Amino acid sequence: MRRREFIAMLGGSAGWPFVSRAQQPGEKVRRIGYLAPGSPSLPASSQLRAAFQRGLAEHGWIEGRNLVIDYRLAEGRFERLPDLAAELVQLKVDVIVAGPTTPALAAKNATETIPIVMVNVGDPVRLGLVESLARPGGNVTGLAYSVGLELMGKGLELLKEIVPRARRVAILSNPTNPSHPLAVRDMMSAARALGIELQSLETRSPDEFDAAFAAMAQARAEALLVVPEAVFTLNQAHLLDLVAKHRLPSMYGDRRNAEAGGLISYAPSFPEQWRQAAAFVDKILKGATPGELPVRQPTQFELVINLRAAKALGVEIPASLLARADEVIE
């Protein structure tokens, strides 16, 4: 059991006291809409949903007691998100919790009045979801995945530490995710400072994975950076099979990819983001205005290194990097 899991089992690591209480006489049952791209059958989706429920319970909101949650999961079919968001609006939920970026945008497009708590959204200011991080305005607040250049540059720096001779790095992104063109643009700036040439490749679905990796091979890419995206997580096995086949040292913005066999990941904790989203829901249900609740940016990031993947690739991880890792998979 990892240290963070043990701490979470004891009651969470962010200092929120655990509160559980029975519904009081006359207490109104509140209704939340939950919008996400995953599937109920996927462990990754279940993990995030459980983290959110745990966060709600820490604030005294218990599903089936004083709270109803209407779940709308797109099961990997992103084109369904606008209709699913419209369903939640028709149900007149008190709050919509939506993440990552594409579900949050679908929720925003569906309503300008129902409060929305976004989770893991890339650069919400540049996407127009909020006016500013300090004072969002409108009906959206919540948690950002990253803002601007810093995180993108850090991922490239870490990859460069592992493969110091790499001069050409491929980036895999999904152009249908509105935050990805912004992320790729930021990485281009970071790459110039590191003396790296980037090969930008776009895939909208797993059907396009093979062609993208063939293009990497043709361009002789020496490493790969995968921009965090539900399409890549939902089709993780296919993606990692191709990474192994082409023997590419790979960096991910989602630790689940490193846990499943990718080389390294650097990212905020997604379950922790969803758990923290419950604090926003609690404040809104108690009368807070979303436009006045500052957006939270991640302050802690997890570095996960998979030594089994390193061994298979014949890559030696520097001892200095291993010492900084939050988890080393052996």
C-alpha positions as CSV (number, residue, x, y, z in Angstrom):
1,M,0.0,0.0,0.0
2,R,1.4,3.4,-0.9
3,R,1.8,6.0,1.8
4,R,-0.8,8.3,0.3
5,E,-3.4,5.6,0.1
6,F,-2.7,4.8,3.8
7,I,-3.2,8.4,4.7
8,A,-6.4,8.6,2.6
9,M,-7.7,5.5,4.3
10,L,-7.3,7.2,7.7
11,G,-9.3,10.2,6.6
12,G,-7.6,12.2,3.8
13,S,-4.4,14.1,3.4
14,A,-5.6,17.7,2.9
15,G,-6.7,18.4,6.5
16,W,-10.5,18.3,6.0
17,P,-12.2,16.9,9.1
18,F,-14.5,13.9,8.5
19,V,-18.1,14.8,9.3
20,S,-21.0,12.4,9.0
21,R,-24.5,13.2,10.2
22,A,-28.0,12.0,9.7
23,Q,-30.4,14.1,7.7
24,Q,-32.1,16.7,9.9
25,P,-35.9,17.0,10.0
26,G,-37.0,19.3,7.2
27,E,-33.6,19.4,5.6
28,K,-33.7,19.7,1.9
29,V,-32.2,17.0,-0.3
30,R,-29.8,18.6,-2.8
31,R,-29.1,17.5,-6.3
32,I,-25.7,17.4,-8.1
33,G,-25.0,16.6,-11.7
34,Y,-21.8,14.7,-12.4
35,L,-20.4,14.9,-16.0
36,A,-17.3,13.0,-17.1
37,P,-16.0,11.2,-20.2
38,G,-15.4,7.7,-18.7
39,S,-17.4,4.6,-18.1
40,P,-18.8,3.1,-14.9
41,S,-17.0,-0.2,-15.7
42,L,-13.5,1.4,-15.9
43,P,-11.5,1.3,-12.6
44,A,-10.1,4.8,-13.4
45,S,-13.6,6.3,-13.6
46,S,-14.7,4.5,-10.4
47,Q,-11.6,5.8,-8.6
48,L,-12.4,9.4,-9.4
49,R,-16.1,9.0,-8.6
50,A,-15.2,7.4,-5.2
51,A,-12.8,10.2,-4.4
52,F,-15.5,12.8,-5.1
53,Q,-18.0,10.9,-2.9
54,R,-15.4,10.7,-0.2
55,G,-14.9,14.4,-0.3
56,L,-18.6,15.1,-0.1
57,A,-18.9,12.9,2.9
58,E,-16.1,14.8,4.6
59,H,-18.4,17.8,4.4
60,G,-21.4,16.0,5.6
61,W,-23.0,15.3,2.2
62,I,-24.1,11.7,2.0
63,E,-25.5,10.3,-1.3
64,G,-28.9,8.8,-0.5
65,R,-29.3,10.7,2.7
66,N,-29.2,14.5,2.0
67,L,-27.9,14.3,-1.5
68,V,-28.8,12.9,-4.9
69,I,-26.1,12.6,-7.6
70,D,-27.2,12.3,-11.3
71,Y,-24.2,10.6,-13.1
72,R,-23.8,11.2,-16.8
73,L,-20.7,9.4,-18.2
74,A,-20.0,9.6,-21.9
75,E,-18.3,6.2,-22.0
76,G,-15.5,7.6,-24.3
77,R,-18.0,9.0,-26.8
78,F,-17.2,12.7,-26.5
79,E,-19.8,13.7,-29.0
80,R,-22.4,12.8,-26.3
81,L,-21.2,15.3,-23.8
82,P,-23.4,18.3,-25.0
83,D,-26.6,16.1,-24.8
84,L,-25.6,14.7,-21.4
85,A,-25.0,18.3,-20.1
86,A,-28.4,19.3,-21.4
87,E,-30.0,16.4,-19.5
88,L,-28.5,17.7,-16.3
89,V,-29.8,21.2,-17.0
90,Q,-33.3,19.8,-17.6
91,L,-33.1,18.0,-14.2
92,K,-32.5,21.4,-12.6
93,V,-29.6,20.2,-10.5
94,D,-28.2,22.6,-7.9
95,V,-24.6,22.2,-9.1
96,I,-22.9,20.5,-12.1
97,V,-19.4,19.0,-11.4
98,A,-17.6,18.4,-14.7
99,G,-14.1,17.4,-15.8
100,P,-11.7,17.4,-17.3
101,T,-11.7,20.1,-20.0
102,T,-14.2,18.9,-22.6
103,P,-17.0,18.0,-20.2
104,A,-16.5,21.3,-18.4
105,L,-16.9,23.2,-21.7
106,A,-20.0,21.2,-22.5
107,A,-21.5,22.1,-19.1
108,K,-20.6,25.8,-19.6
109,N,-22.2,25.8,-23.1
110,A,-25.4,24.2,-21.6
111,T,-26.1,26.7,-18.9
112,E,-25.1,30.2,-17.8
113,T,-27.1,30.0,-14.5
114,I,-26.5,26.6,-12.8
115,P,-23.2,26.7,-10.8
116,I,-20.5,24.6,-12.4
117,V,-17.4,23.1,-10.6
118,M,-14.8,22.2,-13.1
119,V,-12.1,19.7,-12.4
120,N,-8.7,19.2,-14.0
121,V,-9.2,21.8,-16.7
122,G,-6.2,23.0,-18.7
123,D,-5.9,26.8,-18.7
124,P,-9.5,27.8,-17.9
125,V,-8.8,31.5,-18.5
126,R,-7.5,31.1,-22.0
127,L,-10.4,28.8,-22.8
128,G,-12.9,31.4,-21.6
129,L,-14.4,29.3,-18.8
130,V,-13.5,32.0,-16.2
131,E,-12.5,35.6,-16.4
132,S,-9.6,35.2,-14.0
133,L,-8.3,32.7,-11.4
134,A,-8.8,35.0,-8.5
135,R,-12.3,36.2,-9.5
136,P,-13.8,33.8,-12.0
137,G,-17.1,35.7,-12.6
138,G,-20.0,33.9,-14.2
139,N,-21.2,30.5,-13.0
140,V,-17.9,28.5,-13.2
141,T,-15.2,27.8,-10.6
142,G,-13.2,24.8,-9.5
143,L,-9.8,23.3,-10.1
144,A,-7.3,23.8,-13.0
145,Y,-4.9,21.1,-14.2
146,S,-2.4,23.7,-15.2
147,V,-2.0,27.3,-16.3
148,G,0.5,28.2,-18.9
149,L,4.0,27.2,-19.7
150,E,5.4,25.9,-16.4
151,L,4.0,22.4,-16.3
152,M,4.6,21.7,-19.9
153,G,8.2,22.8,-19.6
154,K,8.7,20.6,-16.5
155,G,7.6,17.5,-18.4
156,L,10.1,18.1,-21.2
157,E,12.9,18.8,-18.6
158,L,12.3,15.5,-16.9
159,L,12.2,13.6,-20.2
160,K,15.5,15.3,-21.1
161,E,17.1,14.2,-17.9
162,I,16.2,10.6,-18.7
163,V,17.3,10.8,-22.4
164,P,19.9,13.6,-22.4
165,R,20.9,13.0,-26.0
166,A,17.4,13.3,-27.3
167,R,17.0,16.1,-29.9
168,R,13.7,15.2,-31.4
169,V,10.7,14.5,-29.2
170,A,7.2,13.7,-30.4
171,I,4.1,15.2,-28.7
172,L,0.8,13.3,-28.9
173,S,-2.3,15.4,-28.5
174,N,-6.0,15.4,-29.3
175,P,-7.0,18.5,-31.3
176,T,-10.7,18.1,-30.3
177,N,-9.7,19.0,-26.8
178,P,-9.6,22.8,-26.8
179,S,-6.8,23.0,-24.2
180,H,-4.4,20.8,-26.3
181,P,-3.5,23.4,-29.0
182,L,-2.7,25.8,-26.1
183,A,-0.5,23.1,-24.4
184,V,1.3,22.2,-27.6
185,R,2.0,25.9,-28.2
186,D,3.5,26.3,-24.7
187,M,5.6,23.1,-25.2
188,M,7.1,24.6,-28.4
189,S,8.3,27.6,-26.4
190,A,9.7,25.3,-23.6
191,A,11.4,23.1,-26.2
192,R,13.3,25.9,-27.8
193,A,14.8,26.8,-24.4
194,L,16.0,23.1,-24.0
195,G,17.3,22.8,-27.6
196,I,14.7,20.2,-28.5
197,E,12.9,19.8,-31.8
198,L,9.3,18.8,-31.4
199,Q,7.2,16.7,-33.7
200,S,3.5,17.5,-33.0
201,L,1.1,14.6,-33.8
202,E,-2.6,14.7,-33.4
203,T,-5.0,11.8,-32.8
204,R,-8.7,12.1,-32.3
205,S,-9.4,8.4,-31.6
206,P,-7.6,5.1,-31.1
207,D,-8.0,4.4,-34.8
208,E,-5.4,7.1,-35.5
209,F,-2.8,5.8,-33.0
210,D,-1.0,3.5,-35.4
211,A,-0.5,6.2,-38.1
212,A,0.8,8.6,-35.4
213,F,3.4,6.1,-34.3
214,A,4.4,5.3,-37.8
215,A,5.0,9.1,-38.4
216,M,7.2,9.1,-35.2
217,A,9.2,6.2,-36.5
218,Q,9.6,7.9,-39.9
219,A,10.8,11.1,-38.3
220,R,13.1,9.2,-35.9
221,A,11.6,10.6,-32.7
222,E,13.8,9.7,-29.7
223,A,11.2,10.2,-27.0
224,L,7.5,10.9,-26.6
225,L,5.4,13.2,-24.4
226,V,1.7,12.4,-24.2
227,V,-0.5,15.4,-23.3
228,P,-3.1,14.2,-20.6
229,E,-6.4,13.3,-22.3
230,A,-9.3,11.0,-21.6
231,V,-8.9,9.4,-25.1
232,F,-5.4,8.2,-24.2
233,T,-6.4,7.0,-20.7
234,L,-9.5,5.2,-21.9
235,N,-7.4,3.4,-24.6
236,Q,-4.4,3.0,-22.4
237,A,-3.5,-0.6,-23.3
238,H,-3.4,0.2,-27.1
239,L,-1.3,3.3,-26.5
240,L,1.2,1.6,-24.3
241,D,1.5,-1.4,-26.6
242,L,2.6,1.0,-29.4
243,V,5.0,2.8,-27.0
244,A,6.6,-0.5,-26.2
245,K,6.7,-1.7,-29.8
246,H,8.5,1.5,-30.9
247,R,10.7,1.5,-27.8
248,L,10.1,5.2,-27.0
249,P,10.9,6.6,-23.6
250,S,7.6,8.3,-22.7
251,M,6.4,11.0,-20.4
252,Y,2.7,11.3,-19.3
253,G,0.6,13.9,-17.6
254,D,-1.4,11.1,-15.9
255,R,0.1,8.8,-13.3
256,R,-2.2,5.9,-14.4
257,N,-0.2,5.6,-17.6
258,A,3.1,5.1,-15.7
259,E,1.4,2.7,-13.3
260,A,0.2,0.7,-16.3
261,G,3.6,0.4,-18.0
262,G,4.7,3.9,-19.2
263,L,8.1,5.2,-18.2
264,I,7.4,8.3,-16.2
265,S,4.6,10.7,-15.3
266,Y,4.4,14.1,-13.7
267,A,1.0,15.5,-12.8
268,P,-1.3,16.6,-10.0
269,S,-3.2,13.8,-8.3
270,F,-6.5,13.4,-10.2
271,P,-8.4,11.6,-7.3
272,E,-7.2,14.4,-5.0
273,Q,-8.5,17.0,-7.5
274,W,-11.9,15.3,-7.5
275,R,-11.9,15.1,-3.7
276,Q,-11.2,18.8,-3.5
277,A,-14.0,19.6,-5.9
278,A,-16.4,18.6,-3.1
279,A,-15.2,21.6,-1.1
280,F,-16.5,23.9,-3.9
281,V,-19.8,22.0,-4.0
282,D,-20.2,22.3,-0.3
283,K,-19.6,26.1,-0.4
284,I,-22.0,26.6,-3.3
285,L,-24.8,24.5,-1.7
286,K,-24.4,26.6,1.4
287,G,-24.9,29.8,-0.6
288,A,-21.6,30.9,-2.0
289,T,-21.5,32.4,-5.5
290,P,-19.2,30.4,-7.9
291,G,-18.0,33.6,-9.6
292,E,-16.5,34.8,-6.3
293,L,-14.7,31.5,-5.4
294,P,-11.1,31.6,-6.6
295,V,-10.0,28.8,-8.9
296,R,-7.4,26.5,-7.3
297,Q,-4.3,25.5,-9.1
298,P,-2.3,22.4,-8.1
299,T,0.4,23.0,-5.6
300,Q,1.7,19.5,-5.4
301,F,2.7,17.2,-8.3
302,E,3.5,13.5,-8.3
303,L,6.5,12.1,-10.0
304,V,6.1,8.4,-10.8
305,I,8.9,6.4,-12.4
306,N,8.4,2.8,-13.7
307,L,11.7,1.0,-13.5
308,R,10.3,-2.1,-15.2
309,A,9.6,0.1,-18.3
310,A,13.1,1.6,-18.0
311,K,14.7,-1.8,-17.9
312,A,12.7,-2.9,-21.0
313,L,13.8,0.2,-22.9
314,G,17.4,-0.1,-21.7
315,V,17.2,3.3,-20.1
316,E,19.1,4.2,-16.9
317,I,17.2,6.5,-14.6
318,P,19.5,9.0,-12.9
319,A,19.8,8.5,-9.2
320,S,19.0,12.2,-8.6
321,L,15.7,11.7,-10.4
322,L,14.9,8.5,-8.5
323,A,15.5,10.4,-5.2
324,R,12.9,13.0,-6.2
325,A,10.3,10.5,-7.2
326,D,7.1,10.2,-5.2
327,E,6.8,6.6,-6.3
328,V,9.1,4.2,-8.0
329,I,7.5,1.1,-9.5
330,E,9.8,-1.9,-9.4
